[in-house]
Amino acid sequence: MIVAIIGGSGVYDPDLFQTVEDSLETSFGKVTFYRGFFNEKEIIFLPRHGKGHSVPPHLINYRANIAALKALGVGRILATSAVGSLTEELAPGTFVLLDQFLDFTKRRALLFDETEVKHIDFTEPYCLGIRSIVKEELEKMNLNYSEGCYVCTEGPRYETPAEVRMFRQLGGDVVGMTNVPEVTLAREAGICYACIATVTNFGAGISQTPLNHEEVVEVMDANASKLKKLLANALPRLQNEEKSCSCPCPKEV
Ligand code: HPA
């Protein structure tokens, strides 16, 4: 099984494994990614925001990214993401394994072919098979984690305190700008997908100070060694263990 890691804010360097830069032209555009070997098996690392974090959340070519991973034969994606917390109970540094999402994006491509009449089931948005492996590894490592609901905003601005209060009341636990449509396109492509988020800050209004991207990257850097260890422990299992989930079967993109 070819596994891909999608690196979010603060996770740019694929130095867990020796990789070489490569690129692929898809019908949605060109994607630059990194190929390498881990545990003697091929692995793909894709920095979501492009090289050097050059693409903002609302301009990421999500369709090209997932189409490229599909074309490369990827069967499982473990994504990483930096998120703000919607509750005082989830402090910066906590890992959150996503289990649901609320979609507040506004103007992103939603399907590979938007003219198609297609209604995909999202009762279980994140692959239960990948989640159970990651959960076991989080527990073995004794890491502070929670499972939770991700609110995806359009960005690129941070939220107002009123939005943070609303998102919390609606059932959100963490907020970010990139998980939708990444997760939905992966499902459409038939690739099992899960996301391990890192809380980098309290949401606006909970935080005592204004938010900024540097703070997000600082907390990600501070947590980087734990995240890398977690990936290193989960990867061989993701590569070798048979699928036991009920995510829909692959289809051509
Ligand atoms: N809001 C939106 N996206 C984020 C945040 C936040 O507070 N922190 C990290 N990504």
Residues whose N, C-alpha, C, O or C-beta is under 5 A from the ligand:
A	BS01	HPA	A82 V83 G84 Y158 V175 G176 M177 T200 F202 G203 V216
